[in-house]
Amino acid sequence: MILVMKNGATQENIDSTAKQIKDWGHDVSISKGEYQTVIGIIGDKQNLAGKPLQALAGVDKVLEVSVPYKKASRDFHPEDSIVDINGVKIGGGHKSIIAGPCSVDSYENLILIANAVKKAGATMLRGGAFKPRTSPYSFQGKGEEGLKMLAEARKETGLPIVTELMSEKDIDLVYQYTDVIQIGARNMQNFALLKEIGKLGKPVILKNGIASTVKEHLMSVEYVMSGGLNDVIICLRGTRSYETAMRNTLDVNLVPYIQKLTHLPVIVDPSHSAGKREFVNSLTYAGMAVGADGAIVEVHPCPSCALSDGDQALLPEDFDYLMEKIDKLEPWNQKDWNKKLANMQNSKLGNK
């Protein structure tokens, strides 16, 4: 349930209304837009039966919210959220390209990649220190040694670092080094892990599961946000389907669709979707063209030497070309189009 405050509602109105709702035993989420403020009520709405919500100071409308992902819902927070990572902004019109190796393999390679992607225009550096692998005999990552290398690369380039967290036992270690926590497909529904990271205040990139639905993905986002964290970035890395031509199927329709449902930034992962280097650039371009807030891309100077996922890693020169193309791209703005459609609809209704 949400309360839409009147235009011109004072801060005193907002504070007193929020206090009353809390006194009734509910949490609130306050979202201030350019013209209006929305107060989201979190909890069992049945407990509010008979309460004079419409009569609270400054309240204009009382609306029901049907979706179960309250904090992530655009109904609760009509304006786009902007996640700020050490000065790098993503969401609300700010685009961010995250690039780097799938796994940190050597200091020399990592520094080379970090400098190359920064020069090309990347805003953050990705790199795996702990790697979830299908086979227990495959390379599992360098652990703390890899995290230390990432920290050195950040020191040299100034790029914030993104790395994957796989286990609750590694939370303290990973949080010590990284700027953004990545939660991968296999852990999208590791609810114990999601609840823990939601309490700790570090920005999170949450990928969709191997065959998850949009609702399941957003409910996992809600687990993180229910712990108190608002800085969540939704990542689409494709899903496993009947089609085997590519590693996964990335449905770019989901970018504007999810942006309609939620205020959080939405990015794409073309590397894990394509699984093949030759298609990563075009898939990145497609995702950005439909309005994604960014992309996370794998880059390596010697893909055949990479310790994991070399087949889908771009060469630095490939990444240069991609960034040149993206820089010239005027992405689709679904929000502006929705406003135009609404105006057209209102105009038609007025002419009847």
N, C-alpha and C positions, 0 to 999 in steps of 0.2 A: 504494500500500500504506500502511496506517496501523497504528500501535501504540496500543492503548487501555491507558492506565496504570491500575494498581490504585487503588481508593479508598484514600487515605492515602499514596500514593506521595510520597516526599520530593522537595524541589527537587534534592537531590544525585542521587537516582535519575534524575530527568528530565535533568539536565545530563550525567550520565555516559552515559546511553543516547543522547542526541543527539550527544555527542562521538564515540561509537563508530560511529554511522551516518555521520557526516561523515568519519571516518577510512577508512571503506569507500568513500568517493568520492561520497556522495550529499548533496544539500541536504535540510534538514528545515524543516517548518513546525509550530510548537508552538501549540496552541490550548488554553487553560485554561478549563474550564467551572466551574460551581458545585461539582460533585462529582467530575469526572474531567478528566484531561488527555489530549489526543490528540496524538500526534506523527505528522505526515504525512511520508512518505519520497518525495522527488521524484527521479526518474531511472529508468533502465532496471531493472525489477525482476529481470531475468535475472541481473544482476550480484550479486544477493543470494542466489542459489541456494546452499543449504547453509549459509548464515550462521545462527547460533543466535539468531534474533530473539526467540523466546519466552523464552529464558534471560536476556535482558538485564534489568538491575536495575529492578524495579518494573513490568515489563510484564505485563498481564493477558491481552490478546488480540491476535492479529495478523490483520488483515482485508485482503482485496483490495479495491481501488477500481477499478471498471471504466471510469468516465468519464475522458475525456482531459483535461478541465479540472480539474486537481488542486487548484490554489490556490483556485479559485472554488467548489469543491465543498463542500457541507455535510458530507460525510463527513470532510473534512480539518479542518473548523471547525464543530462542531455548534451552537455558540451564534451568535445573530445578531450580525453586525458592526455597529458604530455608527460612522458617519463624523462627525467633529467639524470644523466649518468656522467657525473664529473664534468658537467658543461655540455655534453653531447645530448641533444634533445631528439626524441622520437615520438611521433604522434602529433595530431593537431596541425598538420601541414609540414612538419619537420620530418625529412626522410633520413634514414640511416642505413648504410651498407656495412655489414659486419663480415670480415674476411680473414682467412688464415687456414692453417693446415687442419685436417681432421684430427690427427694426433701430433703432439709435440714429439719430434724424434731426436733432433740435435739442436744445440744452441745456435750453431752457424746457420742452419736452415731457417730457424725461427726468426732470427734477426734479419736475414735476407728478405724473408716473406713480409715481416712487419714493416720494414722500410719501403718495400715495393708497393704494398697495398695502401700504405699511408700516402705515398706520392701520387698514386692513382686516384685518391679521393675517399678511401674507406675511412669510416669514423670510429670503428672499434675492431679489435683483434680477437679472433676466436682461436681456440686450440684445446684439444682434449688431453687431460692428464690422466683421467680414469676413463676407460673405454668399455662400454657394454658390447660384448661380442657373442655371436651365435655359438661359436666353438670355444670351449674352455682352453683350447690349446693355441688360440690366436693371441696376438699381442694385446695386452690388457691396459697399456698405458704406463707412463713412467712415475705416476703418483706424485709425491711431494717434489721430486726432482723436476718434473715437468712444470709444476706450479711455480717453482723458483725461476725457471727459465721464462715463463710468461711474465712474471713480475719484472725481470730484467728487461724484457722487450718493451714493457710499458714504460719503464724508466727511460729507455733510449728514445722511444718514439712519442710518448705522451698519449698513446691510444689506450682507452679503457679495455680491459680484457674480459672475455666471456669464456667460461669453461663449464663442463657438465658435472653435476653432482649426482651420484648414483645411490648413495647409501646414507642413512642417518648417522652412522658412525664416523663419516668423513665430513660432517657439517662444519665443525670447528676448524678443521684443517683447510678446507676449500674457502671458507669465509675469510680466513686470514689473508688470502692472496688475491682473490678475484674481485671484480667490480660488478659483474652480473652473473647470476646463477642460471645455468641452462638445465632444464629438466627434459629428458628425452622421451621418445615414444614409449619405451618399455616401462617408464616410471610415471606416465601420465595419470594412472589410477593407483599409484602408491600413496594412499590417502594419509598414512601416518607421516610420510616424508613431506607431503604437501602442507600438512598442518604445522609441522615444525618450521619449515622455511618461511611460512607466513608470519611467524612471530618475530623474525630476526631482522627485518628492515632492509635487506639487500634486494635490489631489483631482480626480477625473475623473467626468463624467457621460457614459456611452457609450450612444448610441441604437442601436436595431436597424437593420439595413439595409432597403432599399426592399422586398425580397422575401426576407429572410433567415429561416432556421429558428432555433429556440431554440438548438440545438447550435452553429450558426455564430456566433450572438450571444455565447454563453458562451465559445467558443474565442477570440473577439476580446477578451473580458474577460481571458482567460488570458494573452494577449499582453502586456497592460498590467501584469498582476500579476507576470508572469515577470521584469519589469524591476525588481521590488522594491516596487512601490506596492500597498498594501492598501486605500487609500481610493478605491474604485470604486463608483459608483452606476449601476445598470442602469436604462435608460429605455426604455419601450415607447411608440413613436410611431405604431404601426399599420404594416401592410404593404400593398403594392399587390396587389389581388386582381381577380377577374373582376367584382366589384361596383363600379359607378361612381357610386352615389348619394352617397357620401361621398368625401372626398379619399383616405383610406386606411381600412383596416379594423382597428380596435383590438379584439383578442380579450381581454376582461377575464379569461377563464379562465386566461390565461397568468400573471397576477399570482400567485395561490397556487401555480400549477404551478412557476414559476421559484423562488419562495420555498422550495419543497420541495427543489429541487435545489441551491440556493446560499444561503450565509449573508449575502450582500451585500444592501443596500437595493434595493428595486425601486420605481420611480416611473412615472407615466404622463404622456404628452404629449397631452392631448385636443385641443389647438389644431391640431396637424398631422394628427391622426386625422380630426377632423370636417371641417376646412377651411371650416366655416361657423359664424359667431358664434352663431347661435340654438341650436346643438347642443353647444357647448363645455361649458356648465355641467352639463348632464345627464350627459355623458360623464365629466367630472371626478368627479362624485358617484358614478357607477357604479364607477370605478376605486378611489376611496377606500373605498367600501362593501365591496368584496371584499378589502380589506386592504392596498392600496398604501401604501408608506411616504411618499408625497408625490406632487406633481404639478408640472409646469412649464407655465405658462399665459401666453398673450400678452394684453397689455392696452395700449390706446391711447386717448387722449381724443378723437381724431378719426380713426377708422378709414379714412374716405374720403381722408384726407390722408396716410396712412401710406405710406412708401416701399417697403414689402414686406409681403405677407400681411395687408393690412387687413381682408379678408373674414372672417378667423378671429380677429380681435382683439376682446376684450371691452372694453366701456366701463367706466370705473372704477366706476360704479354697479352694473353687472352683476357685477363682481368682488366688490363689497361683499355682494351678495345670496348669491353662491356661498359666501363665507367664513362667512356666518351659517348657511347650511345645513350646511356641513361641520362647523362647530363643534358642532352638535347631533347629529351622526352618531356612532353607535357602530359602528365598522367591524368586519367579520368578522375573527376571529382564527383563522387556519388552524392555527397551531401548537397552540392549546388544543384545537381540534377533533380534531387528529391524536392528541393524548394521550388524549382521551376515547374515541376509537375503539379505541385500543390497550388501554385499560383494559376496555372492553366485550368485546373479543376475548379477552383474558386470562381474564375472568370466565367466559365461555362455555366456554373450554377447561378451566377448573377444575371446572366442573359436570359434565363428561363422565366 
